[in-house]
Amino acid sequence: MRIVVIGIGNAYRRDDGAGPAVIACLADRARKGLLPSSVVLRTGDGEPARLLSWWEGAELAVVVDAARTPEAAPGRVLRLEGAEVADASPSCGPAGSHGLGLGEALRLARALAKLPRRLVVYGIQVEDTGFGAELTRETRAAVEHAAERIRQEILDHRGRGERPVAQPGDQRATLL
């Protein structure tokens, strides 16, 4: 069973580095034996062709990215699956620091029949995407929370094939 977790973001745009920070946390858990060693961890800028190559043939692909919601709640962790992912993934726009991204990757994957069997997206609501390498306090705390939720999702998927219960909260988000 191939499982891949992809952190999208720019570590030099403050909270936009949330995705790569989650991957670093998961890598630490893998080194401690808390995550199956077969799980593939990747970081990138959201370039569509690269995303497709990373999740092609995956049983489960989890993508982690910075997000904004209409209600400001920095540090909130959102979980999206199915149609929710397409609704939250805009085409190239001014809100994000990635030129192209998950929205384009989804459209391309559908057209080429290269979607993973199951795609789950975690969005971390961010506060500051200005220049700098330091995450804000709220985002740093959310990174740890998201990493643990993803770890548990992977273990549940591998062990019982069950889907974890979605967390309550506003699911309307724009992934950066």
Backbone as a chain_set.jsonl record, in Angstrom:
{"seq": "MRIVVIGIGNAYRRDDGAGPAVIACLADRARKGLLPSSVVLRTGDGEPARLLSWWEGAELAVVVDAARTPEAAPGRVLRLEGAEVADASPSCGPAGSHGLGLGEALRLARALAKLPRRLVVYGIQVEDTGFGAELTRETRAAVEHAAERIRQEILDHRGRGERPVAQPGDQRATLL", "coords": {"N": [[0.843, -1.169, 0.0], [0.812, 2.028, -1.045], [1.59, 5.068, 0.4], [1.668, 8.548, 0.489], [2.809, 11.648, 1.747], [2.561, 15.039, 1.285], [4.003, 18.132, 1.691], [3.196, 21.359, 1.003], [4.569, 24.513, 0.284], [6.31, 27.596, 1.139], [9.088, 28.036, 2.847], [10.289, 30.437, 3.371], [8.407, 32.349, 3.55], [7.148, 32.947, 6.007], [4.337, 31.813, 7.671], [3.472, 30.391, 5.453], [5.16, 28.346, 5.224], [4.111, 26.206, 6.592], [3.269, 23.671, 5.562], [5.748, 22.293, 4.713], [6.856, 22.293, 7.311], [5.185, 20.548, 8.707], [5.84, 18.18, 7.407], [8.489, 17.913, 8.272], [8.014, 17.411, 11.001], [6.651, 14.963, 10.785], [8.689, 13.403, 9.67], [10.434, 13.319, 11.815], [8.857, 11.828, 13.59], [8.791, 9.452, 12.139], [11.503, 8.687, 12.27], [11.575, 8.023, 14.941], [10.135, 5.746, 14.967], [7.371, 5.963, 15.006], [5.824, 6.243, 12.836], [4.986, 4.45, 9.94], [7.732, 3.177, 8.114], [7.48, 2.943, 5.406], [5.977, 5.026, 4.445], [5.978, 7.726, 2.257], [7.524, 10.836, 2.316], [7.317, 14.149, 1.206], [8.348, 17.436, 0.155], [7.362, 20.477, -1.404], [6.724, 23.095, -3.831], [4.205, 23.104, -4.829], [3.99, 22.744, -7.529], [2.245, 21.562, -10.293], [2.89, 19.255, -12.067], [4.883, 17.95, -10.636], [3.521, 17.299, -8.259], [1.649, 15.465, -9.306], [3.386, 13.409, -10.146], [4.401, 12.591, -7.698], [2.126, 11.641, -6.282], [1.064, 9.748, -7.955], [-0.319, 6.57, -8.443], [-0.681, 6.154, -5.751], [-2.222, 4.779, -2.884], [-3.173, 6.27, -0.785], [-2.967, 9.712, -0.639], [-1.809, 12.455, 1.069], [-2.051, 15.855, 1.355], [-0.577, 18.779, 2.568], [-1.085, 22.141, 3.309], [-0.831, 25.724, 3.571], [-3.611, 27.764, 4.574], [-6.43, 29.968, 4.114], [-9.343, 31.232, 5.648], [-12.722, 32.559, 5.559], [-13.325, 33.453, 8.121], [-11.175, 34.73, 10.437], [-8.95, 32.702, 11.979], [-6.261, 31.944, 12.985], [-4.129, 29.126, 13.066], [-6.029, 27.144, 13.083], [-6.81, 23.853, 12.088], [-7.777, 22.373, 9.172], [-9.556, 19.751, 7.559], [-9.955, 18.285, 4.481], [-11.711, 16.467, 2.0], [-12.487, 14.686, -0.984], [-15.034, 16.293, -2.856], [-14.807, 18.668, -1.443], [-12.122, 19.35, -1.574], [-11.646, 20.215, -4.216], [-13.32, 22.456, -4.235], [-11.969, 24.159, -2.493], [-9.589, 24.743, -3.672], [-8.24, 27.06, -5.428], [-7.741, 28.283, -8.805], [-4.714, 29.637, -10.157], [-4.022, 32.49, -8.336], [-4.121, 35.707, -6.606], [-3.978, 35.267, -3.831], [-2.217, 33.317, -2.934], [1.214, 32.231, -2.394], [2.34, 30.528, -4.094], [2.898, 30.013, -7.518], [1.479, 28.292, -9.389], [-0.646, 25.613, -8.386], [-2.291, 23.375, -6.121], [-4.955, 23.364, -7.097], [-4.622, 23.485, -9.911], [-3.147, 21.161, -10.214], [-5.033, 19.211, -9.484], [-6.98, 19.511, -11.53], [-5.418, 18.815, -13.773], [-4.651, 16.197, -13.048], [-7.138, 14.891, -13.031], [-7.816, 15.118, -15.743], [-5.819, 13.558, -16.895], [-6.222, 11.134, -15.718], [-4.822, 10.553, -13.305], [-5.186, 10.729, -10.572], [-4.686, 10.071, -7.083], [-5.816, 7.101, -5.347], [-7.176, 7.813, -3.033], [-7.488, 11.071, -1.837], [-6.548, 13.375, 0.539], [-6.682, 16.52, 2.041], [-5.002, 18.645, 4.191], [-5.393, 21.738, 5.625], [-3.75, 24.436, 7.068], [-4.723, 27.1, 8.862], [-3.453, 30.265, 8.399], [-1.585, 33.141, 9.601], [0.403, 35.057, 8.915], [2.041, 35.674, 5.963], [4.219, 36.998, 5.087], [7.622, 38.041, 4.311], [10.189, 36.018, 5.704], [11.505, 33.462, 7.894], [10.429, 32.336, 10.155], [7.775, 30.659, 11.779], [4.562, 31.784, 12.91], [3.371, 31.845, 16.321], [0.837, 30.571, 16.644], [0.606, 29.102, 14.27], [2.837, 27.42, 14.453], [2.066, 25.801, 16.651], [-0.161, 24.605, 15.48], [1.027, 23.091, 13.486], [2.215, 20.906, 14.833], [-0.117, 19.69, 15.82], [-1.472, 19.08, 13.395], [0.375, 17.303, 12.245], [0.182, 15.136, 13.997], [-2.512, 14.41, 13.672], [-2.441, 13.627, 10.978], [-0.626, 11.503, 11.1], [-2.153, 9.71, 12.644], [-4.296, 9.358, 10.89], [-3.023, 8.005, 8.794], [-2.238, 5.626, 10.107], [-4.785, 4.619, 10.788], [-5.841, 4.253, 8.219], [-4.102, 2.328, 7.151], [-4.41, 0.25, 9.011], [-7.186, -0.446, 9.444], [-8.562, 0.441, 7.294], [-10.457, 2.328, 7.625], [-12.076, 5.501, 7.538], [-11.131, 8.417, 9.213], [-13.157, 10.289, 11.496], [-14.442, 13.359, 10.421], [-13.282, 16.499, 11.613], [-15.139, 18.878, 13.521], [-16.173, 22.098, 12.336], [-15.607, 25.078, 10.35], [-15.477, 24.402, 7.014], [-14.921, 25.864, 4.804], [-12.414, 26.992, 2.928], [-9.543, 28.577, 1.517], [-6.888, 27.318, -0.102], [-3.541, 28.192, 0.021]], "CA": [[0.0, 0.0, 0.0], [1.653, 3.224, -1.163], [1.066, 6.271, 1.043], [2.574, 9.682, 0.35], [2.388, 12.896, 2.385], [3.236, 16.133, 0.579], [3.878, 19.447, 2.307], [3.355, 22.437, 0.036], [4.771, 25.814, 0.899], [7.563, 28.319, 1.005], [9.608, 28.235, 4.202], [10.784, 31.809, 3.513], [7.236, 33.237, 3.606], [6.591, 32.754, 7.348], [3.38, 30.72, 7.884], [3.318, 29.595, 4.24], [6.025, 27.181, 5.419], [3.444, 25.219, 7.451], [3.295, 22.337, 4.937], [7.06, 21.678, 4.937], [7.083, 22.086, 8.747], [4.477, 19.31, 9.069], [6.653, 17.07, 6.89], [9.621, 17.772, 9.19], [7.497, 16.737, 12.204], [6.38, 13.559, 10.449], [9.988, 12.748, 9.498], [10.914, 13.069, 13.172], [8.072, 10.701, 14.106], [9.241, 8.249, 11.424], [12.797, 8.301, 12.856], [11.302, 7.457, 16.271], [9.348, 4.534, 14.788], [5.963, 6.254, 15.245], [5.187, 6.311, 11.523], [5.553, 3.377, 9.111], [8.871, 3.621, 7.293], [7.102, 2.9, 3.991], [5.297, 6.271, 4.067], [6.855, 8.627, 1.52], [7.345, 12.232, 2.706], [7.866, 15.063, 0.199], [8.015, 18.859, 0.251], [7.464, 21.151, -2.683], [6.089, 24.397, -3.975], [2.869, 22.927, -5.387], [4.049, 22.644, -8.989], [1.332, 20.467, -10.606], [3.482, 18.024, -12.614], [5.602, 17.291, -9.547], [2.515, 16.696, -7.385], [1.131, 14.278, -9.976], [4.381, 12.325, -10.127], [4.544, 12.106, -6.326], [0.975, 10.882, -5.788], [0.629, 8.746, -8.927], [-0.337, 5.2, -7.962], [-0.798, 6.076, -4.287], [-3.472, 4.361, -2.255], [-3.56, 7.455, -0.022], [-2.093, 10.887, -0.738], [-2.198, 13.528, 1.979], [-1.379, 17.108, 1.002], [-0.678, 19.773, 3.643], [-0.801, 23.46, 2.768], [-1.357, 26.869, 4.292], [-4.974, 28.08, 4.139], [-7.135, 31.131, 4.672], [-10.794, 31.071, 5.681], [-13.374, 33.859, 5.731], [-13.22, 33.832, 9.531], [-9.773, 34.666, 10.86], [-8.698, 31.799, 13.105], [-4.927, 31.38, 12.774], [-3.833, 27.906, 13.805], [-7.055, 26.115, 12.89], [-6.45, 22.799, 11.14], [-8.933, 21.925, 8.4], [-9.372, 18.504, 6.82], [-10.829, 18.267, 3.324], [-11.618, 15.26, 1.183], [-13.488, 14.622, -2.039], [-15.427, 17.539, -3.528], [-14.334, 19.807, -0.642], [-10.772, 19.705, -2.015], [-11.769, 21.009, -5.445], [-13.939, 23.737, -3.881], [-11.035, 24.991, -1.733], [-8.333, 24.862, -4.4], [-8.439, 27.991, -6.535], [-6.706, 28.348, -9.826], [-3.696, 30.634, -9.83], [-4.648, 33.736, -7.911], [-3.262, 36.569, -5.818], [-3.944, 34.953, -2.406], [-1.154, 32.391, -2.574], [2.58, 32.561, -2.764], [2.755, 29.575, -5.127], [2.362, 30.45, -8.792], [0.47, 27.29, -9.708], [-0.742, 24.825, -7.176], [-3.124, 22.199, -5.965], [-6.1, 23.434, -8.009], [-4.169, 23.095, -11.25], [-2.752, 19.749, -10.153], [-6.258, 18.41, -9.483], [-7.562, 19.534, -12.876], [-4.541, 18.041, -14.636], [-4.737, 14.786, -12.647], [-8.419, 14.365, -13.521], [-7.75, 15.011, -17.201], [-4.881, 12.489, -17.246], [-6.556, 9.962, -14.897], [-3.668, 10.313, -12.441], [-5.477, 11.028, -9.181], [-4.474, 8.941, -6.182], [-7.084, 6.45, -5.019], [-7.806, 8.662, -2.019], [-6.75, 12.309, -1.618], [-6.975, 14.142, 1.706], [-5.915, 17.753, 2.155], [-5.034, 19.356, 5.47], [-5.046, 23.142, 5.52], [-3.477, 25.097, 8.338], [-5.057, 28.51, 8.702], [-2.244, 31.044, 8.702], [-1.724, 34.547, 9.985], [1.391, 35.942, 8.293], [2.788, 35.059, 4.867], [5.245, 37.941, 4.651], [8.974, 37.486, 4.228], [10.785, 35.564, 6.957], [11.537, 32.009, 8.002], [9.852, 31.911, 11.425], [6.327, 30.501, 11.846], [3.936, 32.444, 14.052], [3.12, 30.931, 17.443], [-0.366, 29.786, 16.371], [0.897, 28.152, 13.192], [3.775, 26.428, 14.992], [1.268, 24.858, 17.441], [-1.016, 23.864, 14.551], [1.876, 22.142, 12.76], [2.301, 19.702, 15.67], [-1.455, 19.093, 15.838], [-1.732, 18.511, 12.071], [1.248, 16.141, 12.064], [-0.371, 14.013, 14.762], [-3.749, 13.982, 13.003], [-2.059, 12.918, 9.749], [-0.052, 10.22, 11.532], [-3.265, 8.848, 13.032], [-5.042, 9.03, 9.67], [-2.246, 6.977, 8.091], [-2.353, 4.379, 10.861], [-6.157, 4.136, 10.617], [-5.99, 3.817, 6.827], [-3.351, 1.077, 6.998], [-4.869, -0.793, 9.917], [-8.57, -0.895, 9.318], [-9.164, 0.962, 6.085], [-11.546, 3.228, 7.984], [-11.808, 6.934, 7.417], [-11.358, 9.093, 10.485], [-14.29, 11.21, 11.539], [-14.039, 14.748, 10.149], [-13.343, 17.402, 12.751], [-16.134, 19.925, 13.31], [-15.634, 23.428, 12.06], [-15.858, 25.656, 9.046], [-14.669, 23.731, 5.99], [-14.691, 26.758, 3.677], [-11.039, 27.484, 3.009], [-8.786, 28.755, 0.288], [-5.522, 26.841, 0.101], [-2.591, 29.148, -0.578]], "C": [[0.894, 1.239, 0.0], [0.926, 4.43, -0.574], [2.111, 7.364, 0.912], [1.96, 10.89, 1.063], [3.232, 14.012, 1.787], [2.952, 17.449, 1.301], [4.181, 20.516, 1.282], [3.626, 23.733, 0.792], [6.144, 26.385, 0.651], [8.042, 28.68, 2.404], [10.142, 29.64, 4.431], [9.653, 32.842, 3.443], [6.447, 32.932, 4.881], [5.615, 31.572, 7.402], [3.109, 29.898, 6.626], [4.214, 28.356, 4.301], [5.401, 26.102, 6.289], [3.502, 23.808, 6.859], [4.636, 21.647, 5.105], [7.361, 21.43, 6.416], [6.372, 20.823, 9.238], [5.285, 18.105, 8.598], [7.864, 16.841, 7.796], [9.188, 17.076, 10.481], [7.238, 15.259, 11.94], [7.674, 12.779, 10.247], [10.593, 12.41, 10.861], [10.168, 11.887, 13.792], [8.495, 9.391, 13.434], [10.573, 7.76, 11.984], [12.626, 7.64, 14.213], [10.468, 6.185, 16.187], [7.858, 4.728, 15.005], [5.152, 6.366, 13.96], [5.795, 5.188, 10.683], [6.651, 3.913, 8.19], [8.541, 3.624, 5.806], [6.389, 4.173, 3.529], [6.316, 7.209, 3.43], [6.51, 10.064, 1.908], [8.032, 13.126, 1.691], [7.505, 16.507, 0.563], [8.197, 19.491, -1.117], [6.696, 22.451, -2.691], [4.692, 24.306, -4.58], [2.835, 22.828, -6.893], [3.267, 21.394, -9.423], [1.973, 19.18, -11.122], [4.22, 17.246, -11.531], [4.621, 16.61, -8.593], [1.97, 15.412, -8.006], [2.115, 13.125, -9.923], [4.531, 11.761, -8.72], [3.358, 11.269, -5.88], [0.483, 9.823, -6.759], [0.75, 7.341, -8.335], [-0.484, 5.057, -6.451], [-2.188, 5.601, -3.887], [-4.06, 5.553, -1.476], [-2.512, 8.537, -0.254], [-2.663, 11.944, 0.194], [-1.373, 14.751, 1.601], [-1.633, 18.092, 2.141], [-0.251, 21.114, 3.083], [-1.329, 24.516, 3.72], [-2.743, 27.188, 3.741], [-5.444, 29.384, 4.759], [-8.624, 30.819, 4.626], [-11.423, 32.45, 5.851], [-13.302, 34.373, 7.17], [-11.771, 33.669, 9.963], [-9.652, 33.798, 12.106], [-7.329, 31.155, 12.904], [-4.688, 30.166, 13.674], [-4.897, 26.836, 13.678], [-6.57, 25.125, 11.836], [-7.733, 22.3, 10.49], [-8.585, 20.628, 7.688], [-10.408, 18.472, 5.712], [-10.623, 16.971, 2.549], [-12.714, 15.322, 0.135], [-13.753, 15.974, -2.666], [-14.958, 18.769, -2.769], [-12.963, 20.277, -1.124], [-10.848, 20.602, -3.251], [-12.344, 22.392, -5.139], [-12.954, 24.687, -3.21], [-9.747, 25.275, -2.475], [-8.497, 25.768, -5.603], [-7.4, 27.795, -7.62], [-5.773, 29.479, -9.436], [-4.35, 31.967, -9.487], [-3.725, 34.505, -6.988], [-3.124, 36.165, -4.363], [-2.728, 34.129, -2.02], [0.217, 32.861, -2.978], [3.138, 31.551, -3.758], [2.14, 30.074, -6.436], [1.235, 29.555, -9.254], [0.377, 26.403, -8.482], [-1.704, 23.677, -7.259], [-4.33, 22.219, -6.905], [-5.744, 22.992, -9.407], [-3.779, 21.619, -11.279], [-3.975, 18.842, -10.187], [-6.895, 18.36, -10.869], [-6.732, 18.683, -13.843], [-4.634, 16.547, -14.325], [-6.036, 14.154, -13.132], [-8.359, 14.137, -15.03], [-6.871, 13.838, -17.641], [-5.149, 11.182, -16.516], [-5.382, 9.574, -14.0], [-3.922, 10.748, -10.999], [-5.108, 9.829, -8.313], [-5.829, 8.308, -5.862], [-7.87, 7.274, -4.006], [-6.912, 9.868, -1.771], [-7.377, 13.051, -0.451], [-6.075, 15.365, 1.787], [-6.112, 18.327, 3.554], [-4.585, 20.787, 5.197], [-4.82, 23.698, 6.915], [-3.739, 26.579, 8.133], [-3.908, 29.354, 9.241], [-2.57, 32.489, 9.027], [-0.846, 35.453, 9.13], [2.144, 35.189, 7.211], [3.787, 36.045, 4.269], [6.612, 37.268, 4.64], [9.507, 37.155, 5.616], [10.668, 34.064, 7.068], [10.858, 31.479, 9.263], [8.331, 31.783, 11.319], [5.791, 31.305, 13.027], [3.615, 31.391, 15.112], [1.927, 30.017, 17.158], [-0.108, 28.728, 15.303], [1.843, 27.062, 13.674], [3.023, 25.367, 15.808], [0.394, 23.994, 16.527], [-0.236, 22.822, 13.769], [1.975, 20.829, 13.536], [0.973, 18.949, 15.676], [-1.758, 18.402, 14.499], [-0.887, 17.264, 11.838], [0.686, 14.927, 12.803], [-1.669, 13.505, 14.142], [-3.441, 13.187, 11.733], [-1.471, 11.557, 10.094], [-1.174, 9.238, 11.889], [-4.094, 8.436, 11.826], [-4.334, 7.922, 8.887], [-2.38, 5.634, 8.797], [-3.751, 3.782, 10.727], [-6.361, 3.578, 9.215], [-5.302, 2.46, 6.618], [-3.962, -0.06, 7.804], [-6.246, -1.336, 9.637], [-9.228, -0.426, 8.038], [-10.319, 1.903, 6.361], [-11.114, 4.675, 7.789], [-12.044, 7.571, 8.774], [-12.539, 10.055, 10.383], [-13.775, 12.624, 11.304], [-14.193, 15.582, 11.41], [-14.395, 18.468, 12.489], [-15.462, 21.251, 13.006], [-15.941, 23.862, 10.642], [-14.928, 25.026, 8.028], [-14.418, 24.623, 4.781], [-13.296, 27.352, 3.823], [-10.494, 27.704, 1.618], [-7.366, 28.33, 0.589], [-4.584, 27.755, -0.647], [-1.62, 28.456, -1.491]], "O": [[1.648, 1.464, 0.947], [-0.185, 4.771, -0.98], [3.291, 7.145, 1.187], [0.753, 11.122, 0.991], [4.461, 13.941, 1.783], [1.795, 17.824, 1.495], [5.289, 20.58, 0.75], [2.995, 24.015, 1.81], [7.013, 25.757, 0.045], [7.456, 29.539, 3.064], [10.425, 30.007, 5.572], [9.897, 34.039, 3.297], [5.24, 32.692, 4.838], [6.033, 30.432, 7.197], [2.561, 28.8, 6.728], [4.042, 27.424, 3.515], [6.094, 25.167, 6.69], [3.758, 22.849, 7.586], [4.679, 20.517, 5.592], [8.047, 20.463, 6.748], [6.899, 20.107, 10.089], [5.398, 17.115, 9.321], [8.228, 15.694, 8.059], [9.922, 16.235, 11.001], [7.563, 14.406, 12.766], [7.747, 11.607, 10.616], [11.189, 11.348, 11.038], [10.778, 11.04, 14.445], [8.551, 8.346, 14.082], [10.765, 6.557, 12.158], [13.431, 6.793, 14.599], [10.125, 5.602, 17.216], [7.137, 3.745, 15.173], [3.937, 6.561, 13.998], [7.01, 4.995, 10.715], [6.505, 4.968, 7.573], [9.256, 4.248, 5.021], [6.216, 4.373, 2.327], [7.383, 7.457, 3.993], [5.349, 10.468, 1.839], [9.192, 12.902, 1.346], [6.482, 16.76, 1.199], [9.07, 19.094, -1.889], [6.099, 22.852, -1.692], [4.058, 25.334, -4.819], [1.755, 22.828, -7.484], [3.58, 20.289, -8.979], [1.621, 18.1, -10.646], [4.183, 16.016, -11.514], [4.853, 15.479, -8.165], [1.841, 14.393, -7.326], [1.722, 11.984, -9.682], [4.767, 10.563, -8.565], [3.544, 10.28, -5.17], [-0.43, 9.068, -6.426], [1.792, 6.973, -7.794], [-0.416, 3.945, -5.929], [-3.192, 5.984, -4.488], [-5.265, 5.804, -1.506], [-1.316, 8.302, -0.084], [-3.844, 12.285, 0.122], [-0.145, 14.688, 1.537], [-2.759, 18.225, 2.62], [0.805, 21.23, 2.46], [-2.172, 24.234, 4.572], [-3.023, 26.915, 2.573], [-4.929, 29.836, 5.781], [-9.107, 30.211, 3.671], [-10.745, 33.402, 6.24], [-13.228, 35.579, 7.404], [-11.208, 32.579, 9.859], [-10.194, 34.131, 13.16], [-7.244, 29.948, 12.676], [-4.998, 30.178, 14.865], [-4.682, 25.711, 14.129], [-5.991, 25.513, 10.821], [-8.658, 21.86, 11.172], [-7.446, 20.433, 7.263], [-11.603, 18.613, 5.97], [-9.511, 16.45, 2.458], [-13.754, 15.945, 0.352], [-12.822, 16.718, -2.973], [-14.732, 19.815, -3.378], [-12.671, 21.472, -1.087], [-10.18, 21.634, -3.314], [-11.908, 23.387, -5.718], [-13.089, 25.904, -3.344], [-8.886, 25.986, -1.955], [-8.855, 25.304, -6.685], [-6.333, 27.224, -7.395], [-6.036, 30.198, -8.473], [-5.138, 32.5, -10.268], [-2.658, 34.01, -6.625], [-2.225, 36.671, -3.69], [-2.252, 34.23, -0.889], [0.369, 33.77, -3.795], [4.272, 31.69, -4.216], [0.988, 30.508, -6.455], [0.127, 30.038, -9.487], [1.256, 26.45, -7.622], [-1.911, 23.082, -8.316], [-4.687, 21.179, -7.458], [-6.471, 22.214, -10.024], [-4.05, 20.916, -12.252], [-3.955, 17.807, -10.852], [-7.301, 17.294, -11.33], [-7.285, 17.922, -14.637], [-4.69, 15.726, -15.24], [-6.039, 13.012, -13.592], [-8.794, 13.099, -15.53], [-7.155, 13.198, -18.653], [-4.395, 10.221, -16.67], [-4.995, 8.407, -13.944], [-2.985, 11.098, -10.282], [-5.208, 8.688, -8.764], [-6.871, 8.924, -6.086], [-9.088, 7.41, -4.117], [-5.716, 9.716, -1.523], [-8.577, 13.325, -0.444], [-4.859, 15.266, 1.622], [-7.237, 18.473, 4.032], [-3.527, 21.016, 4.61], [-5.609, 23.454, 7.828], [-3.07, 27.236, 7.336], [-3.457, 29.182, 10.374], [-3.667, 32.984, 8.766], [-1.299, 36.501, 8.671], [2.807, 34.189, 7.489], [4.154, 35.942, 3.099], [6.737, 36.076, 4.923], [9.308, 37.905, 6.572], [9.826, 33.453, 6.411], [10.729, 30.265, 9.415], [7.668, 32.695, 10.825], [6.486, 31.486, 14.028], [3.592, 30.194, 14.826], [2.0, 28.814, 17.407], [-0.557, 27.589, 15.428], [1.661, 25.894, 13.331], [3.302, 24.175, 15.68], [0.227, 22.799, 16.769], [-0.782, 21.775, 13.422], [1.833, 19.754, 12.953], [0.941, 17.725, 15.551], [-2.243, 17.271, 14.478], [-1.377, 16.275, 11.293], [0.717, 13.813, 12.28], [-1.899, 12.297, 14.092], [-4.103, 12.189, 11.447], [-1.79, 10.562, 9.444], [-1.143, 8.077, 11.482], [-4.547, 7.294, 11.743], [-4.982, 7.007, 8.379], [-2.611, 4.613, 8.148], [-3.891, 2.569, 10.568], [-6.992, 2.534, 9.05], [-5.86, 1.563, 5.985], [-4.024, -1.198, 7.337], [-6.45, -2.549, 9.597], [-10.34, -0.85, 7.723], [-11.078, 2.245, 5.454], [-9.932, 5.007, 7.87], [-13.055, 7.294, 9.419], [-12.86, 10.56, 9.307], [-12.79, 13.041, 11.914], [-15.132, 15.386, 12.182], [-14.537, 18.922, 11.354], [-14.314, 21.482, 13.384], [-16.472, 23.092, 9.841], [-13.708, 25.111, 8.17], [-13.771, 24.194, 3.826], [-13.039, 28.128, 4.744], [-10.943, 27.079, 0.656], [-6.709, 28.921, 1.446], [-4.806, 28.059, -1.819], [-0.754, 29.106, -2.077]]}, "num_chains": 1, "name": "protein.A"}
